[in-house]
Amino acid sequence: IAFMGNTFARVLQQKTAVLTRTKALIILEMYCQTSTKRRTQIEEENQWTYITVPKATLDMIDESTNQNHDLLKIQAEMTELKVELAKTKSEMITEFRFELHNTVEKIAMMLAKKEFH
């Protein structure tokens, strides 16, 4: 039991890092799937910032919060991100198909003009 308790404590200590990394990977995947035009729009609408905080401060914050509540909140955020990712992928596929269709039509028109000359 003591061994399991120690293992559980170590997992809880690293949960923030693991969940943050997972969020970052999802955001990166979304970013890579997004068109250049959409990426530029997102970058123009948002400002990216960061804060460096001493580890002792993070430990105090971590101790003062309800860890189960934090995990449920993070799980809900992850679910929202997954839904948003699926929606974005769907929109991108639709946009890609539209652009592909337009390109095919333009090529067909160019070929038709060339045949008449």
Z-matrix of the N, CA and C atoms (Angstrom, degrees):
N
C 1 1.458
C 2 1.525 1 109.76
N 3 1.333 2 117.65 1 -42.46
C 4 1.469 3 121.33 2 179.84
C 5 1.526 4 110.52 3 -61.87
N 6 1.342 5 116.23 4 -40.50
C 7 1.456 6 120.33 5 178.67
C 8 1.528 7 111.04 6 -62.02
N 9 1.330 8 116.31 7 -44.71
C 10 1.463 9 121.13 8 179.24
C 11 1.526 10 110.51 9 -65.17
N 12 1.322 11 116.49 10 -39.30
C 13 1.463 12 120.33 11 178.39
C 14 1.516 13 111.11 12 -63.02
N 15 1.323 14 116.46 13 -41.19
C 16 1.459 15 121.07 14 178.67
C 17 1.531 16 110.70 15 -65.59
N 18 1.322 17 116.66 16 -42.57
C 19 1.456 18 121.29 17 178.33
C 20 1.519 19 110.50 18 -62.74
N 21 1.322 20 117.13 19 -44.31
C 22 1.459 21 121.37 20 179.27
C 23 1.525 22 110.43 21 -61.74
N 24 1.307 23 117.88 22 -41.59
C 25 1.470 24 121.60 23 179.22
C 26 1.527 25 110.52 24 -62.12
N 27 1.331 26 117.73 25 -41.01
C 28 1.466 27 120.85 26 178.72
C 29 1.521 28 110.88 27 -65.76
N 30 1.321 29 116.86 28 -38.90
C 31 1.465 30 120.65 29 179.08
C 32 1.529 31 109.64 30 -64.04
N 33 1.305 32 116.99 31 -44.14
C 34 1.464 33 120.08 32 179.13
C 35 1.528 34 111.65 33 -62.80
N 36 1.305 35 117.13 34 -35.86
C 37 1.459 36 120.43 35 179.41
C 38 1.526 37 111.33 36 -65.42
N 39 1.304 38 116.87 37 -31.91
C 40 1.460 39 119.91 38 -176.10
C 41 1.528 40 113.23 39 -98.20
N 42 1.328 41 117.27 40 0.22
C 43 1.466 42 120.30 41 -175.32
C 44 1.525 43 113.00 42 -60.21
N 45 1.322 44 116.83 43 -40.77
C 46 1.457 45 119.99 44 -178.66
C 47 1.522 46 110.69 45 -61.96
N 48 1.309 47 116.84 46 -45.29
C 49 1.468 48 120.34 47 -179.65
C 50 1.526 49 110.85 48 -63.34
N 51 1.310 50 116.51 49 -44.04
C 52 1.468 51 120.55 50 -178.45
C 53 1.524 52 110.53 51 -65.61
N 54 1.317 53 117.44 52 -45.31
C 55 1.464 54 120.57 53 -179.29
C 56 1.529 55 111.28 54 -67.48
N 57 1.313 56 117.50 55 -38.27
C 58 1.460 57 120.66 56 177.26
C 59 1.521 58 110.57 57 -63.86
N 60 1.322 59 116.20 58 -41.54
C 61 1.467 60 120.36 59 178.28
C 62 1.528 61 110.41 60 -63.87
N 63 1.324 62 116.77 61 -41.30
C 64 1.460 63 120.77 62 179.07
C 65 1.524 64 110.59 63 -63.08
N 66 1.325 65 116.59 64 -44.66
C 67 1.464 66 119.96 65 176.63
C 68 1.522 67 110.84 66 -59.43
N 69 1.320 68 116.04 67 -43.69
C 70 1.464 69 120.62 68 -179.73
C 71 1.529 70 110.63 69 -61.28
N 72 1.330 71 117.47 70 -40.10
C 73 1.468 72 120.91 71 179.41
C 74 1.525 73 111.16 72 -65.61
N 75 1.328 74 116.32 73 -39.35
C 76 1.473 75 120.24 74 178.16
C 77 1.524 76 110.05 75 -66.03
N 78 1.336 77 116.18 76 -43.65
C 79 1.458 78 119.88 77 178.47
C 80 1.528 79 110.50 78 -62.37
N 81 1.331 80 116.49 79 -42.37
C 82 1.461 81 120.81 80 178.23
C 83 1.525 82 111.05 81 -62.03
N 84 1.321 83 116.57 82 -42.24
C 85 1.468 84 119.86 83 178.58
C 86 1.531 85 110.53 84 -62.23
N 87 1.345 86 115.90 85 -43.97
C 88 1.462 87 119.48 86 177.38
C 89 1.523 88 110.66 87 -61.50
N 90 1.320 89 116.44 88 -43.41
C 91 1.465 90 121.60 89 -178.79
C 92 1.526 91 110.43 90 -60.89
N 93 1.302 92 116.75 91 -43.87
C 94 1.469 93 120.97 92 -178.63
C 95 1.525 94 111.92 93 -67.73
N 96 1.316 95 116.87 94 -29.26
C 97 1.463 96 121.14 95 -179.49
C 98 1.529 97 112.41 96 -84.13
N 99 1.326 98 116.83 97 -11.91
C 100 1.459 99 121.78 98 -175.68
C 101 1.526 100 109.62 99 -86.27
N 102 1.326 101 115.39 100 144.39
C 103 1.464 102 119.90 101 178.96
C 104 1.526 103 110.18 102 -68.10
N 105 1.319 104 115.12 103 159.36
C 106 1.468 105 120.34 104 -179.82
C 107 1.525 106 110.43 105 -60.33
N 108 1.308 107 117.03 106 -39.70
C 109 1.469 108 121.27 107 179.54
C 110 1.528 109 110.32 108 -61.64
N 111 1.311 110 116.93 109 -45.15
C 112 1.475 111 121.18 110 -179.46
C 113 1.525 112 110.45 111 -67.78
N 114 1.342 113 117.46 112 -39.85
C 115 1.463 114 120.98 113 178.21
C 116 1.522 115 110.89 114 -60.43
N 117 1.323 116 115.99 115 -44.00
C 118 1.460 117 120.17 116 178.93
C 119 1.521 118 110.20 117 -62.04
N 120 1.313 119 117.01 118 -41.75
C 121 1.466 120 121.33 119 178.63
C 122 1.531 121 110.79 120 -62.06
N 123 1.317 122 117.24 121 -45.16
C 124 1.467 123 121.45 122 179.55
C 125 1.522 124 110.32 123 -62.54
N 126 1.330 125 116.35 124 -44.34
C 127 1.464 126 120.30 125 -179.61
C 128 1.520 127 111.71 126 -64.01
N 129 1.327 128 117.44 127 -35.36
C 130 1.457 129 120.47 128 178.70
C 131 1.529 130 111.70 129 -71.78
N 132 1.320 131 117.28 130 -31.34
C 133 1.459 132 121.47 131 -177.91
C 134 1.523 133 113.39 132 -83.84
N 135 1.327 134 118.14 133 -15.84
C 136 1.461 135 121.59 134 -175.29
C 137 1.521 136 111.03 135 -127.12
N 138 1.326 137 113.95 136 152.89
C 139 1.455 138 120.25 137 173.40
C 140 1.516 139 107.19 138 -118.35
N 141 1.313 140 115.87 139 133.60
C 142 1.458 141 121.20 140 -178.01
C 143 1.522 142 108.92 141 -97.66
N 144 1.322 143 116.22 142 127.62
C 145 1.460 144 120.87 143 179.09
C 146 1.523 145 109.16 144 -135.10
N 147 1.339 146 115.23 145 167.88
C 148 1.450 147 120.14 146 174.84
C 149 1.514 148 108.75 147 -150.88
N 150 1.314 149 116.27 148 159.96
C 151 1.458 150 122.96 149 179.27
C 152 1.519 151 107.79 150 -130.10
N 153 1.312 152 116.20 151 137.08
C 154 1.457 153 121.13 152 173.44
C 155 1.524 154 107.02 153 -99.79
N 156 1.331 155 115.87 154 125.06
C 157 1.460 156 121.64 155 -176.81
C 158 1.525 157 108.34 156 -125.73
N 159 1.335 158 117.63 157 138.18
C 160 1.472 159 119.12 158 176.66
C 161 1.525 160 111.29 159 -58.93
N 162 1.317 161 116.48 160 144.56
C 163 1.465 162 121.43 161 -179.02
C 164 1.524 163 111.00 162 -58.36
N 165 1.331 164 117.71 163 -35.87
C 166 1.465 165 120.78 164 179.65
C 167 1.528 166 110.75 165 -59.60
N 168 1.319 167 116.75 166 -37.99
C 169 1.468 168 120.67 167 178.43
C 170 1.522 169 110.05 168 -65.23
N 171 1.323 170 115.53 169 -43.51
C 172 1.468 171 118.86 170 178.50
C 173 1.520 172 111.13 171 -62.85
N 174 1.332 173 116.86 172 -39.80
C 175 1.461 174 120.36 173 178.08
C 176 1.518 175 110.98 174 -61.57
N 177 1.339 176 116.84 175 -41.58
C 178 1.475 177 120.52 176 179.37
C 179 1.524 178 110.40 177 -64.79
N 180 1.306 179 116.31 178 -42.23
C 181 1.470 180 120.46 179 179.14
C 182 1.522 181 109.19 180 -64.37
N 183 1.326 182 116.26 181 -44.82
C 184 1.461 183 121.36 182 -179.50
C 185 1.523 184 111.45 183 -60.50
N 186 1.321 185 117.18 184 -41.62
C 187 1.459 186 121.23 185 -179.30
C 188 1.522 187 111.80 186 -69.31
N 189 1.322 188 116.75 187 -29.53
C 190 1.462 189 119.76 188 -175.04
C 191 1.528 190 113.16 189 -86.13
N 192 1.306 191 117.72 190 -7.18
C 193 1.466 192 120.12 191 -178.51
C 194 1.521 193 111.01 192 -104.24
N 195 1.277 194 114.46 193 158.34
C 196 1.465 195 120.64 194 176.31
C 197 1.528 196 107.81 195 -82.43
N 198 1.317 197 116.96 196 111.39
C 199 1.464 198 120.73 197 -172.97
C 200 1.525 199 112.40 198 -65.28
N 201 1.307 200 117.67 199 -35.67
C 202 1.464 201 119.02 200 178.52
C 203 1.522 202 110.51 201 -64.34
N 204 1.327 203 116.17 202 -40.57
C 205 1.464 204 120.12 203 177.98
C 206 1.527 205 109.94 204 -62.21
N 207 1.339 206 116.77 205 -42.61
C 208 1.470 207 121.68 206 179.13
C 209 1.526 208 110.88 207 -60.12
N 210 1.331 209 116.56 208 -44.06
C 211 1.463 210 119.90 209 -179.29
C 212 1.525 211 111.28 210 -64.17
N 213 1.317 212 117.12 211 -41.86
C 214 1.468 213 120.19 212 178.22
C 215 1.524 214 110.83 213 -64.46
N 216 1.314 215 116.55 214 -40.20
C 217 1.459 216 121.17 215 178.50
C 218 1.524 217 110.46 216 -63.59
N 219 1.309 218 116.89 217 -44.36
C 220 1.463 219 121.59 218 -179.92
C 221 1.522 220 110.40 219 -65.85
N 222 1.336 221 116.79 220 -40.48
C 223 1.466 222 119.71 221 177.37
C 224 1.530 223 110.74 222 -61.88
N 225 1.343 224 116.53 223 -41.07
C 226 1.468 225 120.31 224 178.09
C 227 1.524 226 110.51 225 -63.48
N 228 1.326 227 116.93 226 -41.84
C 229 1.463 228 120.77 227 178.10
C 230 1.519 229 110.97 228 -63.48
N 231 1.322 230 116.52 229 -41.20
C 232 1.462 231 120.74 230 178.87
C 233 1.531 232 110.55 231 -62.98
N 234 1.323 233 116.51 232 -40.80
C 235 1.461 234 120.60 233 178.12
C 236 1.518 235 110.24 234 -63.04
N 237 1.337 236 116.79 235 -43.33
C 238 1.461 237 120.72 236 177.61
C 239 1.524 238 111.31 237 -61.69
N 240 1.329 239 116.59 238 -40.91
C 241 1.463 240 120.40 239 178.47
C 242 1.524 241 111.32 240 -64.14
N 243 1.334 242 116.15 241 -40.06
C 244 1.462 243 119.56 242 179.36
C 245 1.530 244 110.55 243 -64.94
N 246 1.336 245 117.25 244 -41.08
C 247 1.470 246 121.27 245 178.20
C 248 1.530 247 109.58 246 -63.74
N 249 1.327 248 116.15 247 -44.65
C 250 1.464 249 120.56 248 179.42
C 251 1.531 250 110.82 249 -63.79
N 252 1.323 251 116.52 250 -39.13
C 253 1.462 252 120.87 251 177.97
C 254 1.532 253 110.34 252 -62.49
N 255 1.311 254 116.81 253 -45.35
C 256 1.470 255 120.64 254 179.15
C 257 1.522 256 110.22 255 -62.23
N 258 1.321 257 116.90 256 -41.74
C 259 1.471 258 120.96 257 179.22
C 260 1.522 259 110.07 258 -64.08
N 261 1.320 260 116.50 259 -44.12
C 262 1.463 261 120.94 260 -179.79
C 263 1.519 262 110.78 261 -63.35
N 264 1.328 263 116.58 262 -42.95
C 265 1.463 264 119.97 263 178.20
C 266 1.528 265 110.65 264 -60.65
N 267 1.327 266 116.17 265 -42.76
C 268 1.458 267 120.88 266 179.33
C 269 1.528 268 110.64 267 -62.08
N 270 1.333 269 116.54 268 -44.70
C 271 1.465 270 120.82 269 178.63
C 272 1.525 271 111.07 270 -62.61
N 273 1.334 272 115.70 271 -39.78
C 274 1.454 273 119.63 272 -179.87
C 275 1.524 274 111.30 273 -66.38
N 276 1.316 275 116.62 274 -39.33
C 277 1.466 276 120.30 275 178.59
C 278 1.519 277 109.67 276 -64.02
N 279 1.334 278 116.08 277 -43.89
C 280 1.463 279 120.64 278 178.39
C 281 1.526 280 110.46 279 -61.12
N 282 1.327 281 116.24 280 -45.84
C 283 1.466 282 121.18 281 179.48
C 284 1.533 283 110.42 282 -62.88
N 285 1.326 284 116.95 283 -42.50
C 286 1.458 285 120.75 284 178.99
C 287 1.527 286 111.00 285 -61.81
N 288 1.321 287 117.02 286 -44.80
C 289 1.466 288 120.48 287 -179.84
C 290 1.530 289 110.57 288 -62.61
N 291 1.329 290 116.08 289 -40.59
C 292 1.463 291 121.02 290 178.59
C 293 1.531 292 110.23 291 -61.79
N 294 1.332 293 116.39 292 -48.13
C 295 1.458 294 121.14 293 179.95
C 296 1.534 295 110.81 294 -63.33
N 297 1.318 296 116.55 295 -41.22
C 298 1.460 297 120.78 296 178.40
C 299 1.520 298 110.76 297 -62.01
N 300 1.328 299 116.75 298 -44.62
C 301 1.460 300 121.62 299 178.94
C 302 1.528 301 110.30 300 -60.17
N 303 1.338 302 116.59 301 -45.54
C 304 1.473 303 120.50 302 178.92
C 305 1.518 304 111.12 303 -62.23
N 306 1.322 305 117.56 304 -41.01
C 307 1.463 306 121.54 305 179.63
C 308 1.524 307 110.62 306 -64.14
N 309 1.311 308 117.31 307 -43.29
C 310 1.465 309 121.61 308 178.45
C 311 1.526 310 109.97 309 -61.64
N 312 1.321 311 116.90 310 -42.05
C 313 1.469 312 120.17 311 178.81
C 314 1.526 313 111.25 312 -64.12
N 315 1.322 314 117.07 313 -41.93
C 316 1.472 315 120.78 314 179.48
C 317 1.528 316 110.52 315 -62.86
N 318 1.323 317 116.32 316 -43.03
C 319 1.466 318 120.17 317 178.88
C 320 1.526 319 110.38 318 -63.39
N 321 1.325 320 116.28 319 -42.10
C 322 1.464 321 120.35 320 179.12
C 323 1.528 322 110.27 321 -62.18
N 324 1.328 323 117.79 322 -41.31
C 325 1.466 324 121.53 323 179.02
C 326 1.531 325 110.50 324 -65.45
N 327 1.324 326 116.68 325 -40.03
C 328 1.468 327 120.65 326 178.91
C 329 1.531 328 110.79 327 -64.04
N 330 1.334 329 115.44 328 -42.48
C 331 1.453 330 119.41 329 178.66
C 332 1.524 331 111.63 330 -65.83
N 333 1.331 332 116.03 331 -39.30
C 334 1.475 333 120.03 332 178.99
C 335 1.531 334 110.57 333 -64.09
N 336 1.322 335 117.75 334 -40.85
C 337 1.469 336 121.09 335 178.62
C 338 1.528 337 110.75 336 -65.30
N 339 1.314 338 115.76 337 -38.61
C 340 1.465 339 120.65 338 -178.93
C 341 1.535 340 110.87 339 -65.84
N 342 1.347 341 115.98 340 -36.24
C 343 1.473 342 120.39 341 -179.52
C 344 1.531 343 111.00 342 -69.23
N 345 1.334 344 118.54 343 -31.65
C 346 1.451 345 120.97 344 -179.11
C 347 1.532 346 112.36 345 -76.50
N 348 1.320 347 117.52 346 -19.54
C 349 1.472 348 120.85 347 -179.02
C 350 1.460 349 110.05 348 -88.64
